[in-house]
Amino acid sequence: MPPGEKGEYQSGVAALYKDLKIPVVPVALNSGMYWPKRKLIRRPGVITLRFLPPIPPGLPRKEFMERLESEIETAQNEICDQNYGK
C-alpha cells in the first residue's frame, strides 16, 4: 500500500489464528514506498521489515483483528516516517 494508506485486513488470518491456536507474529514493512501497487515502476530504496511481538492465541476474533491491525499500522507508520524522502 502507498504510505499513509490503510490496507484491508482479510478475515482468513483470524480463521487460521482461531483454528491453529498458535501465536501470530505481525510483520510491518514499507515496500509500498518503493514498489507501487499495479505499476511496473520500482523506485530504489531500502525496504524495511519489522517483526512485532507475537499475539498470543485465544483472543476473541474482534479483539485479535483490532490488535493485529493497530500494531501493524502503527509500526508501518513509524517505518515510513523514518524512511520518508530517503
PDB file of N, CA, C and O in Angstrom:
ATOM      1  N   MET A   1       0.849  -1.182   0.000  1.00  0.00           N
ATOM      2  CA  MET A   1       0.000   0.000   0.000  1.00  0.00           C
ATOM      3  C   MET A   1       0.892   1.242   0.000  1.00  0.00           C
ATOM      4  O   MET A   1       1.995   1.215   0.546  1.00  0.00           O
ATOM      5  N   PRO A   2       0.420   2.319  -0.607  1.00  0.00           N
ATOM      6  CA  PRO A   2       1.178   3.570  -0.542  1.00  0.00           C
ATOM      7  C   PRO A   2       1.282   4.053   0.906  1.00  0.00           C
ATOM      8  O   PRO A   2       0.413   3.752   1.725  1.00  0.00           O
ATOM      9  N   PRO A   3       2.336   4.798   1.220  1.00  0.00           N
ATOM     10  CA  PRO A   3       2.484   5.322   2.574  1.00  0.00           C
ATOM     11  C   PRO A   3       1.250   6.115   2.996  1.00  0.00           C
ATOM     12  O   PRO A   3       0.726   6.928   2.235  1.00  0.00           O
ATOM     13  N   GLY A   4       0.803   5.867   4.211  1.00  0.00           N
ATOM     14  CA  GLY A   4      -0.336   6.564   4.758  1.00  0.00           C
ATOM     15  C   GLY A   4      -1.686   5.982   4.383  1.00  0.00           C
ATOM     16  O   GLY A   4      -2.717   6.410   4.903  1.00  0.00           O
ATOM     17  N   GLU A   5      -1.684   5.004   3.481  1.00  0.00           N
ATOM     18  CA  GLU A   5      -2.943   4.368   3.086  1.00  0.00           C
ATOM     19  C   GLU A   5      -3.120   3.067   3.855  1.00  0.00           C
ATOM     20  O   GLU A   5      -2.197   2.260   3.965  1.00  0.00           O
ATOM     21  N   LYS A   6      -4.314   2.880   4.381  1.00  0.00           N
ATOM     22  CA  LYS A   6      -4.593   1.708   5.206  1.00  0.00           C
ATOM     23  C   LYS A   6      -5.073   0.552   4.334  1.00  0.00           C
ATOM     24  O   LYS A   6      -5.952   0.718   3.489  1.00  0.00           O
ATOM     25  N   GLY A   7      -4.478  -0.627   4.555  1.00  0.00           N
ATOM     26  CA  GLY A   7      -4.866  -1.812   3.803  1.00  0.00           C
ATOM     27  C   GLY A   7      -6.092  -2.486   4.393  1.00  0.00           C
ATOM     28  O   GLY A   7      -6.524  -2.173   5.502  1.00  0.00           O
ATOM     29  N   GLU A   8      -6.638  -3.412   3.629  1.00  0.00           N
ATOM     30  CA  GLU A   8      -7.788  -4.180   4.102  1.00  0.00           C
ATOM     31  C   GLU A   8      -7.272  -5.482   4.709  1.00  0.00           C
ATOM     32  O   GLU A   8      -6.546  -6.231   4.054  1.00  0.00           O
ATOM     33  N   TYR A   9      -7.637  -5.744   5.928  1.00  0.00           N
ATOM     34  CA  TYR A   9      -7.201  -6.958   6.612  1.00  0.00           C
ATOM     35  C   TYR A   9      -8.219  -8.057   6.351  1.00  0.00           C
ATOM     36  O   TYR A   9      -9.404  -7.905   6.647  1.00  0.00           O
ATOM     37  N   GLN A  10      -7.749  -9.153   5.799  1.00  0.00           N
ATOM     38  CA  GLN A  10      -8.622 -10.251   5.401  1.00  0.00           C
ATOM     39  C   GLN A  10      -8.993 -11.127   6.592  1.00  0.00           C
ATOM     40  O   GLN A  10      -8.202 -11.295   7.520  1.00  0.00           O
ATOM     41  N   SER A  11     -10.179 -11.670   6.558  1.00  0.00           N
ATOM     42  CA  SER A  11     -10.678 -12.467   7.679  1.00  0.00           C
ATOM     43  C   SER A  11     -10.019 -13.844   7.779  1.00  0.00           C
ATOM     44  O   SER A  11     -10.107 -14.498   8.818  1.00  0.00           O
ATOM     45  N   GLY A  12      -9.366 -14.282   6.717  1.00  0.00           N
ATOM     46  CA  GLY A  12      -8.716 -15.595   6.738  1.00  0.00           C
ATOM     47  C   GLY A  12      -7.660 -15.725   7.819  1.00  0.00           C
ATOM     48  O   GLY A  12      -7.475 -16.806   8.379  1.00  0.00           O
ATOM     49  N   VAL A  13      -6.970 -14.644   8.117  1.00  0.00           N
ATOM     50  CA  VAL A  13      -5.946 -14.699   9.163  1.00  0.00           C
ATOM     51  C   VAL A  13      -6.590 -14.965  10.519  1.00  0.00           C
ATOM     52  O   VAL A  13      -6.007 -15.655  11.356  1.00  0.00           O
ATOM     53  N   ALA A  14      -7.779 -14.429  10.742  1.00  0.00           N
ATOM     54  CA  ALA A  14      -8.481 -14.673  12.007  1.00  0.00           C
ATOM     55  C   ALA A  14      -8.924 -16.129  12.105  1.00  0.00           C
ATOM     56  O   ALA A  14      -8.898 -16.715  13.187  1.00  0.00           O
ATOM     57  N   ALA A  15      -9.328 -16.711  10.989  1.00  0.00           N
ATOM     58  CA  ALA A  15      -9.730 -18.120  10.979  1.00  0.00           C
ATOM     59  C   ALA A  15      -8.540 -19.020  11.289  1.00  0.00           C
ATOM     60  O   ALA A  15      -8.660 -19.964  12.070  1.00  0.00           O
ATOM     61  N   LEU A  16      -7.391 -18.731  10.681  1.00  0.00           N
ATOM     62  CA  LEU A  16      -6.182 -19.512  10.968  1.00  0.00           C
ATOM     63  C   LEU A  16      -5.773 -19.361  12.424  1.00  0.00           C
ATOM     64  O   LEU A  16      -5.426 -20.338  13.088  1.00  0.00           O
ATOM     65  N   TYR A  17      -5.816 -18.129  12.915  1.00  0.00           N
ATOM     66  CA  TYR A  17      -5.468 -17.847  14.314  1.00  0.00           C
ATOM     67  C   TYR A  17      -6.343 -18.674  15.251  1.00  0.00           C
ATOM     68  O   TYR A  17      -5.845 -19.284  16.198  1.00  0.00           O
ATOM     69  N   LYS A  18      -7.624 -18.691  14.989  1.00  0.00           N
ATOM     70  CA  LYS A  18      -8.562 -19.423  15.849  1.00  0.00           C
ATOM     71  C   LYS A  18      -8.346 -20.935  15.750  1.00  0.00           C
ATOM     72  O   LYS A  18      -8.287 -21.623  16.770  1.00  0.00           O
ATOM     73  N   ASP A  19      -8.227 -21.450  14.528  1.00  0.00           N
ATOM     74  CA  ASP A  19      -8.129 -22.902  14.326  1.00  0.00           C
ATOM     75  C   ASP A  19      -6.786 -23.488  14.746  1.00  0.00           C
ATOM     76  O   ASP A  19      -6.741 -24.585  15.302  1.00  0.00           O
ATOM     77  N   LEU A  20      -5.697 -22.776  14.491  1.00  0.00           N
ATOM     78  CA  LEU A  20      -4.370 -23.318  14.787  1.00  0.00           C
ATOM     79  C   LEU A  20      -3.962 -23.146  16.244  1.00  0.00           C
ATOM     80  O   LEU A  20      -3.125 -23.890  16.757  1.00  0.00           O
ATOM     81  N   LYS A  21      -4.558 -22.163  16.904  1.00  0.00           N
ATOM     82  CA  LYS A  21      -4.268 -21.922  18.327  1.00  0.00           C
ATOM     83  C   LYS A  21      -2.762 -21.747  18.598  1.00  0.00           C
ATOM     84  O   LYS A  21      -2.210 -22.307  19.546  1.00  0.00           O
ATOM     85  N   ILE A  22      -2.128 -20.956  17.736  1.00  0.00           N
ATOM     86  CA  ILE A  22      -0.713 -20.643  17.922  1.00  0.00           C
ATOM     87  C   ILE A  22      -0.547 -19.119  17.854  1.00  0.00           C
ATOM     88  O   ILE A  22      -1.414 -18.430  17.316  1.00  0.00           O
ATOM     89  N   PRO A  23       0.555 -18.589  18.395  1.00  0.00           N
ATOM     90  CA  PRO A  23       0.769 -17.140  18.324  1.00  0.00           C
ATOM     91  C   PRO A  23       0.905 -16.672  16.876  1.00  0.00           C
ATOM     92  O   PRO A  23       1.353 -17.419  16.006  1.00  0.00           O
ATOM     93  N   VAL A  24       0.517 -15.441  16.642  1.00  0.00           N
ATOM     94  CA  VAL A  24       0.682 -14.806  15.345  1.00  0.00           C
ATOM     95  C   VAL A  24       1.742 -13.719  15.497  1.00  0.00           C
ATOM     96  O   VAL A  24       1.671 -12.892  16.406  1.00  0.00           O
ATOM     97  N   VAL A  25       2.726 -13.728  14.596  1.00  0.00           N
ATOM     98  CA  VAL A  25       3.780 -12.721  14.614  1.00  0.00           C
ATOM     99  C   VAL A  25       3.474 -11.700  13.512  1.00  0.00           C
ATOM    100  O   VAL A  25       3.677 -11.984  12.331  1.00  0.00           O
ATOM    101  N   PRO A  26       2.988 -10.517  13.892  1.00  0.00           N
ATOM    102  CA  PRO A  26       2.712  -9.489  12.887  1.00  0.00           C
ATOM    103  C   PRO A  26       4.017  -8.968  12.273  1.00  0.00           C
ATOM    104  O   PRO A  26       5.054  -8.925  12.934  1.00  0.00           O
ATOM    105  N   VAL A  27       3.946  -8.582  11.019  1.00  0.00           N
ATOM    106  CA  VAL A  27       5.105  -8.034  10.316  1.00  0.00           C
ATOM    107  C   VAL A  27       4.681  -6.738   9.633  1.00  0.00           C
ATOM    108  O   VAL A  27       3.681  -6.698   8.917  1.00  0.00           O
ATOM    109  N   ALA A  28       5.447  -5.693   9.864  1.00  0.00           N
ATOM    110  CA  ALA A  28       5.220  -4.408   9.202  1.00  0.00           C
ATOM    111  C   ALA A  28       6.347  -4.185   8.205  1.00  0.00           C
ATOM    112  O   ALA A  28       7.496  -4.542   8.466  1.00  0.00           O
ATOM    113  N   LEU A  29       6.016  -3.596   7.065  1.00  0.00           N
ATOM    114  CA  LEU A  29       7.043  -3.296   6.081  1.00  0.00           C
ATOM    115  C   LEU A  29       6.680  -2.040   5.320  1.00  0.00           C
ATOM    116  O   LEU A  29       5.539  -1.580   5.359  1.00  0.00           O
ATOM    117  N   ASN A  30       7.665  -1.489   4.626  1.00  0.00           N
ATOM    118  CA  ASN A  30       7.454  -0.232   3.907  1.00  0.00           C
ATOM    119  C   ASN A  30       7.648  -0.389   2.406  1.00  0.00           C
ATOM    120  O   ASN A  30       8.009   0.582   1.740  1.00  0.00           O
ATOM    121  N   SER A  31       7.426  -1.556   1.860  1.00  0.00           N
ATOM    122  CA  SER A  31       7.652  -1.788   0.433  1.00  0.00           C
ATOM    123  C   SER A  31       6.778  -0.904  -0.453  1.00  0.00           C
ATOM    124  O   SER A  31       7.155  -0.612  -1.588  1.00  0.00           O
ATOM    125  N   GLY A  32       5.628  -0.478   0.040  1.00  0.00           N
ATOM    126  CA  GLY A  32       4.745   0.395  -0.734  1.00  0.00           C
ATOM    127  C   GLY A  32       5.378   1.725  -1.085  1.00  0.00           C
ATOM    128  O   GLY A  32       4.914   2.405  -1.999  1.00  0.00           O
ATOM    129  N   MET A  33       6.430   2.111  -0.376  1.00  0.00           N
ATOM    130  CA  MET A  33       7.127   3.359  -0.683  1.00  0.00           C
ATOM    131  C   MET A  33       7.935   3.235  -1.975  1.00  0.00           C
ATOM    132  O   MET A  33       8.192   4.235  -2.645  1.00  0.00           O
ATOM    133  N   TYR A  34       8.331   2.018  -2.324  1.00  0.00           N
ATOM    134  CA  TYR A  34       9.237   1.810  -3.447  1.00  0.00           C
ATOM    135  C   TYR A  34       8.640   0.961  -4.563  1.00  0.00           C
ATOM    136  O   TYR A  34       9.062   1.065  -5.715  1.00  0.00           O
ATOM    137  N   TRP A  35       7.671   0.131  -4.234  1.00  0.00           N
ATOM    138  CA  TRP A  35       7.046  -0.756  -5.212  1.00  0.00           C
ATOM    139  C   TRP A  35       5.557  -0.460  -5.262  1.00  0.00           C
ATOM    140  O   TRP A  35       4.776  -1.150  -4.606  1.00  0.00           O
ATOM    141  N   PRO A  36       5.146   0.537  -6.014  1.00  0.00           N
ATOM    142  CA  PRO A  36       3.724   0.875  -6.070  1.00  0.00           C
ATOM    143  C   PRO A  36       2.879  -0.288  -6.597  1.00  0.00           C
ATOM    144  O   PRO A  36       3.303  -1.041  -7.473  1.00  0.00           O
ATOM    145  N   LYS A  37       1.690  -0.409  -6.046  1.00  0.00           N
ATOM    146  CA  LYS A  37       0.775  -1.484  -6.431  1.00  0.00           C
ATOM    147  C   LYS A  37       0.327  -1.296  -7.880  1.00  0.00           C
ATOM    148  O   LYS A  37      -0.038  -0.197  -8.297  1.00  0.00           O
ATOM    149  N   ARG A  38       0.363  -2.387  -8.630  1.00  0.00           N
ATOM    150  CA  ARG A  38      -0.094  -2.434 -10.026  1.00  0.00           C
ATOM    151  C   ARG A  38       0.654  -1.467 -10.945  1.00  0.00           C
ATOM    152  O   ARG A  38       0.081  -0.962 -11.910  1.00  0.00           O
ATOM    153  N   LYS A  39       1.910  -1.213 -10.654  1.00  0.00           N
ATOM    154  CA  LYS A  39       2.741  -0.377 -11.516  1.00  0.00           C
ATOM    155  C   LYS A  39       4.051  -1.089 -11.767  1.00  0.00           C
ATOM    156  O   LYS A  39       4.550  -1.819 -10.910  1.00  0.00           O
ATOM    157  N   LEU A  40       4.607  -0.871 -12.951  1.00  0.00           N
ATOM    158  CA  LEU A  40       5.875  -1.509 -13.303  1.00  0.00           C
ATOM    159  C   LEU A  40       7.077  -0.777 -12.720  1.00  0.00           C
ATOM    160  O   LEU A  40       8.161  -1.347 -12.601  1.00  0.00           O
ATOM    161  N   ILE A  41       6.882   0.473 -12.361  1.00  0.00           N
ATOM    162  CA  ILE A  41       7.998   1.282 -11.840  1.00  0.00           C
ATOM    163  C   ILE A  41       8.380   0.803 -10.445  1.00  0.00           C
ATOM    164  O   ILE A  41       7.525   0.609  -9.581  1.00  0.00           O
ATOM    165  N   ARG A  42       9.663   0.621 -10.246  1.00  0.00           N
ATOM    166  CA  ARG A  42      10.205   0.265  -8.936  1.00  0.00           C
ATOM    167  C   ARG A  42      11.263   1.317  -8.602  1.00  0.00           C
ATOM    168  O   ARG A  42      12.272   1.433  -9.298  1.00  0.00           O
ATOM    169  N   ARG A  43      11.029   2.074  -7.545  1.00  0.00           N
ATOM    170  CA  ARG A  43      11.986   3.103  -7.141  1.00  0.00           C
ATOM    171  C   ARG A  43      13.063   2.488  -6.260  1.00  0.00           C
ATOM    172  O   ARG A  43      12.792   1.536  -5.528  1.00  0.00           O
ATOM    173  N   PRO A  44      14.273   3.015  -6.322  1.00  0.00           N
ATOM    174  CA  PRO A  44      15.330   2.492  -5.453  1.00  0.00           C
ATOM    175  C   PRO A  44      15.074   2.888  -3.996  1.00  0.00           C
ATOM    176  O   PRO A  44      14.480   3.930  -3.717  1.00  0.00           O
ATOM    177  N   GLY A  45      15.518   2.067  -3.106  1.00  0.00           N
ATOM    178  CA  GLY A  45      15.374   2.338  -1.685  1.00  0.00           C
ATOM    179  C   GLY A  45      15.548   1.072  -0.882  1.00  0.00           C
ATOM    180  O   GLY A  45      15.684  -0.017  -1.440  1.00  0.00           O
ATOM    181  N   VAL A  46      15.542   1.213   0.398  1.00  0.00           N
ATOM    182  CA  VAL A  46      15.707   0.078   1.300  1.00  0.00           C
ATOM    183  C   VAL A  46      14.348  -0.282   1.885  1.00  0.00           C
ATOM    184  O   VAL A  46      13.696   0.544   2.523  1.00  0.00           O
ATOM    185  N   ILE A  47      13.931  -1.519   1.662  1.00  0.00           N
ATOM    186  CA  ILE A  47      12.679  -1.997   2.233  1.00  0.00           C
ATOM    187  C   ILE A  47      12.978  -2.520   3.633  1.00  0.00           C
ATOM    188  O   ILE A  47      13.887  -3.328   3.824  1.00  0.00           O
ATOM    189  N   THR A  48      12.216  -2.055   4.595  1.00  0.00           N
ATOM    190  CA  THR A  48      12.399  -2.432   5.992  1.00  0.00           C
ATOM    191  C   THR A  48      11.269  -3.346   6.427  1.00  0.00           C
ATOM    192  O   THR A  48      10.096  -3.046   6.207  1.00  0.00           O
ATOM    193  N   LEU A  49      11.628  -4.460   7.045  1.00  0.00           N
ATOM    194  CA  LEU A  49      10.651  -5.353   7.663  1.00  0.00           C
ATOM    195  C   LEU A  49      10.839  -5.266   9.161  1.00  0.00           C
ATOM    196  O   LEU A  49      11.964  -5.286   9.659  1.00  0.00           O
ATOM    197  N   ARG A  50       9.735  -5.169   9.876  1.00  0.00           N
ATOM    198  CA  ARG A  50       9.808  -5.146  11.338  1.00  0.00           C
ATOM    199  C   ARG A  50       8.901  -6.254  11.874  1.00  0.00           C
ATOM    200  O   ARG A  50       7.683  -6.223  11.703  1.00  0.00           O
ATOM    201  N   PHE A  51       9.526  -7.227  12.523  1.00  0.00           N
ATOM    202  CA  PHE A  51       8.772  -8.303  13.163  1.00  0.00           C
ATOM    203  C   PHE A  51       8.329  -7.813  14.530  1.00  0.00           C
ATOM    204  O   PHE A  51       9.151  -7.388  15.342  1.00  0.00           O
ATOM    205  N   LEU A  52       7.049  -7.870  14.779  1.00  0.00           N
ATOM    206  CA  LEU A  52       6.471  -7.341  16.013  1.00  0.00           C
ATOM    207  C   LEU A  52       6.276  -8.458  17.028  1.00  0.00           C
ATOM    208  O   LEU A  52       6.356  -9.634  16.674  1.00  0.00           O
ATOM    209  N   PRO A  53       6.024  -8.108  18.274  1.00  0.00           N
ATOM    210  CA  PRO A  53       5.815  -9.139  19.300  1.00  0.00           C
ATOM    211  C   PRO A  53       4.630 -10.044  18.944  1.00  0.00           C
ATOM    212  O   PRO A  53       3.617  -9.574  18.427  1.00  0.00           O
ATOM    213  N   PRO A  54       4.764 -11.334  19.222  1.00  0.00           N
ATOM    214  CA  PRO A  54       3.679 -12.271  18.913  1.00  0.00           C
ATOM    215  C   PRO A  54       2.394 -11.927  19.663  1.00  0.00           C
ATOM    216  O   PRO A  54       2.417 -11.449  20.797  1.00  0.00           O
ATOM    217  N   ILE A  55       1.289 -12.183  18.999  1.00  0.00           N
ATOM    218  CA  ILE A  55      -0.027 -12.056  19.627  1.00  0.00           C
ATOM    219  C   ILE A  55      -0.388 -13.449  20.124  1.00  0.00           C
ATOM    220  O   ILE A  55      -0.498 -14.376  19.321  1.00  0.00           O
ATOM    221  N   PRO A  56      -0.575 -13.616  21.426  1.00  0.00           N
ATOM    222  CA  PRO A  56      -0.839 -14.955  21.966  1.00  0.00           C
ATOM    223  C   PRO A  56      -2.185 -15.503  21.481  1.00  0.00           C
ATOM    224  O   PRO A  56      -3.099 -14.736  21.177  1.00  0.00           O
ATOM    225  N   PRO A  57      -2.300 -16.823  21.413  1.00  0.00           N
ATOM    226  CA  PRO A  57      -3.569 -17.418  20.989  1.00  0.00           C
ATOM    227  C   PRO A  57      -4.661 -17.215  22.029  1.00  0.00           C
ATOM    228  O   PRO A  57      -4.386 -16.953  23.200  1.00  0.00           O
ATOM    229  N   GLY A  58      -5.910 -17.342  21.575  1.00  0.00           N
ATOM    230  CA  GLY A  58      -7.031 -17.343  22.499  1.00  0.00           C
ATOM    231  C   GLY A  58      -7.834 -16.067  22.591  1.00  0.00           C
ATOM    232  O   GLY A  58      -8.836 -16.026  23.305  1.00  0.00           O
ATOM    233  N   LEU A  59      -7.423 -15.019  21.887  1.00  0.00           N
ATOM    234  CA  LEU A  59      -8.207 -13.778  21.939  1.00  0.00           C
ATOM    235  C   LEU A  59      -9.479 -13.940  21.115  1.00  0.00           C
ATOM    236  O   LEU A  59      -9.489 -14.696  20.144  1.00  0.00           O
ATOM    237  N   PRO A  60     -10.543 -13.248  21.483  1.00  0.00           N
ATOM    238  CA  PRO A  60     -11.740 -13.238  20.635  1.00  0.00           C
ATOM    239  C   PRO A  60     -11.389 -12.642  19.265  1.00  0.00           C
ATOM    240  O   PRO A  60     -10.490 -11.808  19.153  1.00  0.00           O
ATOM    241  N   ARG A  61     -12.101 -13.077  18.240  1.00  0.00           N
ATOM    242  CA  ARG A  61     -11.811 -12.677  16.860  1.00  0.00           C
ATOM    243  C   ARG A  61     -11.699 -11.153  16.701  1.00  0.00           C
ATOM    244  O   ARG A  61     -10.726 -10.659  16.131  1.00  0.00           O
ATOM    245  N   LYS A  62     -12.681 -10.423  17.198  1.00  0.00           N
ATOM    246  CA  LYS A  62     -12.683  -8.968  17.034  1.00  0.00           C
ATOM    247  C   LYS A  62     -11.460  -8.338  17.708  1.00  0.00           C
ATOM    248  O   LYS A  62     -10.806  -7.469  17.131  1.00  0.00           O
ATOM    249  N   GLU A  63     -11.164  -8.773  18.908  1.00  0.00           N
ATOM    250  CA  GLU A  63     -10.012  -8.235  19.636  1.00  0.00           C
ATOM    251  C   GLU A  63      -8.707  -8.550  18.910  1.00  0.00           C
ATOM    252  O   GLU A  63      -7.820  -7.702  18.814  1.00  0.00           O
ATOM    253  N   PHE A  64      -8.599  -9.778  18.400  1.00  0.00           N
ATOM    254  CA  PHE A  64      -7.403 -10.174  17.650  1.00  0.00           C
ATOM    255  C   PHE A  64      -7.223  -9.283  16.417  1.00  0.00           C
ATOM    256  O   PHE A  64      -6.135  -8.753  16.189  1.00  0.00           O
ATOM    257  N   MET A  65      -8.279  -9.118  15.628  1.00  0.00           N
ATOM    258  CA  MET A  65      -8.178  -8.331  14.398  1.00  0.00           C
ATOM    259  C   MET A  65      -7.868  -6.867  14.698  1.00  0.00           C
ATOM    260  O   MET A  65      -7.079  -6.250  13.982  1.00  0.00           O
ATOM    261  N   GLU A  66      -8.467  -6.306  15.730  1.00  0.00           N
ATOM    262  CA  GLU A  66      -8.179  -4.917  16.110  1.00  0.00           C
ATOM    263  C   GLU A  66      -6.728  -4.764  16.543  1.00  0.00           C
ATOM    264  O   GLU A  66      -6.061  -3.797  16.174  1.00  0.00           O
ATOM    265  N   ARG A  67      -6.247  -5.714  17.320  1.00  0.00           N
ATOM    266  CA  ARG A  67      -4.858  -5.643  17.795  1.00  0.00           C
ATOM    267  C   ARG A  67      -3.881  -5.817  16.638  1.00  0.00           C
ATOM    268  O   ARG A  67      -2.900  -5.080  16.537  1.00  0.00           O
ATOM    269  N   LEU A  68      -4.142  -6.785  15.768  1.00  0.00           N
ATOM    270  CA  LEU A  68      -3.287  -7.026  14.612  1.00  0.00           C
ATOM    271  C   LEU A  68      -3.192  -5.770  13.748  1.00  0.00           C
ATOM    272  O   LEU A  68      -2.099  -5.327  13.398  1.00  0.00           O
ATOM    273  N   GLU A  69      -4.333  -5.213  13.415  1.00  0.00           N
ATOM    274  CA  GLU A  69      -4.369  -4.025  12.565  1.00  0.00           C
ATOM    275  C   GLU A  69      -3.666  -2.845  13.239  1.00  0.00           C
ATOM    276  O   GLU A  69      -2.866  -2.157  12.605  1.00  0.00           O
ATOM    277  N   SER A  70      -3.953  -2.615  14.492  1.00  0.00           N
ATOM    278  CA  SER A  70      -3.362  -1.490  15.212  1.00  0.00           C
ATOM    279  C   SER A  70      -1.840  -1.604  15.280  1.00  0.00           C
ATOM    280  O   SER A  70      -1.129  -0.631  15.033  1.00  0.00           O
ATOM    281  N   GLU A  71      -1.350  -2.784  15.613  1.00  0.00           N
ATOM    282  CA  GLU A  71       0.092  -2.963  15.761  1.00  0.00           C
ATOM    283  C   GLU A  71       0.817  -2.824  14.424  1.00  0.00           C
ATOM    284  O   GLU A  71       1.872  -2.194  14.352  1.00  0.00           O
ATOM    285  N   ILE A  72       0.255  -3.411  13.367  1.00  0.00           N
ATOM    286  CA  ILE A  72       0.901  -3.316  12.056  1.00  0.00           C
ATOM    287  C   ILE A  72       0.858  -1.882  11.546  1.00  0.00           C
ATOM    288  O   ILE A  72       1.876  -1.358  11.093  1.00  0.00           O
ATOM    289  N   GLU A  73      -0.292  -1.248  11.611  1.00  0.00           N
ATOM    290  CA  GLU A  73      -0.421   0.124  11.099  1.00  0.00           C
ATOM    291  C   GLU A  73       0.495   1.088  11.851  1.00  0.00           C
ATOM    292  O   GLU A  73       1.124   1.949  11.238  1.00  0.00           O
ATOM    293  N   THR A  74       0.572   0.950  13.171  1.00  0.00           N
ATOM    294  CA  THR A  74       1.446   1.822  13.963  1.00  0.00           C
ATOM    295  C   THR A  74       2.905   1.646  13.558  1.00  0.00           C
ATOM    296  O   THR A  74       3.622   2.626  13.357  1.00  0.00           O
ATOM    297  N   ALA A  75       3.338   0.395  13.439  1.00  0.00           N
ATOM    298  CA  ALA A  75       4.729   0.121  13.070  1.00  0.00           C
ATOM    299  C   ALA A  75       5.015   0.574  11.643  1.00  0.00           C
ATOM    300  O   ALA A  75       6.089   1.112  11.375  1.00  0.00           O
ATOM    301  N   GLN A  76       4.077   0.366  10.723  1.00  0.00           N
ATOM    302  CA  GLN A  76       4.294   0.805   9.341  1.00  0.00           C
ATOM    303  C   GLN A  76       4.421   2.318   9.263  1.00  0.00           C
ATOM    304  O   GLN A  76       5.268   2.831   8.533  1.00  0.00           O
ATOM    305  N   ASN A  77       3.598   3.028   9.998  1.00  0.00           N
ATOM    306  CA  ASN A  77       3.708   4.492  10.005  1.00  0.00           C
ATOM    307  C   ASN A  77       5.064   4.930  10.536  1.00  0.00           C
ATOM    308  O   ASN A  77       5.658   5.870  10.008  1.00  0.00           O
ATOM    309  N   GLU A  78       5.561   4.266  11.569  1.00  0.00           N
ATOM    310  CA  GLU A  78       6.886   4.608  12.113  1.00  0.00           C
ATOM    311  C   GLU A  78       7.977   4.342  11.083  1.00  0.00           C
ATOM    312  O   GLU A  78       8.868   5.169  10.890  1.00  0.00           O
ATOM    313  N   ILE A  79       7.908   3.192  10.422  1.00  0.00           N
ATOM    314  CA  ILE A  79       8.912   2.844   9.416  1.00  0.00           C
ATOM    315  C   ILE A  79       8.884   3.848   8.272  1.00  0.00           C
ATOM    316  O   ILE A  79       9.934   4.324   7.840  1.00  0.00           O
ATOM    317  N   CYS A  80       7.712   4.171   7.784  1.00  0.00           N
ATOM    318  CA  CYS A  80       7.597   5.114   6.658  1.00  0.00           C
ATOM    319  C   CYS A  80       8.054   6.505   7.068  1.00  0.00           C
ATOM    320  O   CYS A  80       8.722   7.180   6.284  1.00  0.00           O
ATOM    321  N   ASP A  81       7.717   6.952   8.268  1.00  0.00           N
ATOM    322  CA  ASP A  81       8.164   8.266   8.734  1.00  0.00           C
ATOM    323  C   ASP A  81       9.673   8.335   8.821  1.00  0.00           C
ATOM    324  O   ASP A  81      10.261   9.369   8.502  1.00  0.00           O
ATOM    325  N   GLN A  82      10.316   7.251   9.247  1.00  0.00           N
ATOM    326  CA  GLN A  82      11.778   7.219   9.376  1.00  0.00           C
ATOM    327  C   GLN A  82      12.460   7.246   8.024  1.00  0.00           C
ATOM    328  O   GLN A  82      13.543   7.814   7.885  1.00  0.00           O
ATOM    329  N   ASN A  83      11.837   6.636   7.023  1.00  0.00           N
ATOM    330  CA  ASN A  83      12.477   6.495   5.712  1.00  0.00           C
ATOM    331  C   ASN A  83      11.949   7.478   4.663  1.00  0.00           C
ATOM    332  O   ASN A  83      12.412   7.468   3.523  1.00  0.00           O
ATOM    333  N   TYR A  84      10.993   8.318   5.034  1.00  0.00           N
ATOM    334  CA  TYR A  84      10.387   9.217   4.059  1.00  0.00           C
ATOM    335  C   TYR A  84      11.441  10.144   3.469  1.00  0.00           C
ATOM    336  O   TYR A  84      12.169  10.826   4.190  1.00  0.00           O
ATOM    337  N   GLY A  85      11.503  10.151   2.150  1.00  0.00           N
ATOM    338  CA  GLY A  85      12.436  11.037   1.461  1.00  0.00           C
ATOM    339  C   GLY A  85      13.833  10.489   1.309  1.00  0.00           C
ATOM    340  O   GLY A  85      14.692  11.154   0.731  1.00  0.00           O
ATOM    341  N   LYS A  86      14.085   9.302   1.808  1.00  0.00           N
ATOM    342  CA  LYS A  86      15.433   8.727   1.668  1.00  0.00           C
ATOM    343  C   LYS A  86      15.555   8.005   0.357  1.00  0.00           C
ATOM    344  O   LYS A  86      16.613   7.454   0.052  1.00  0.00           O
TER     345      LYS A  86
END
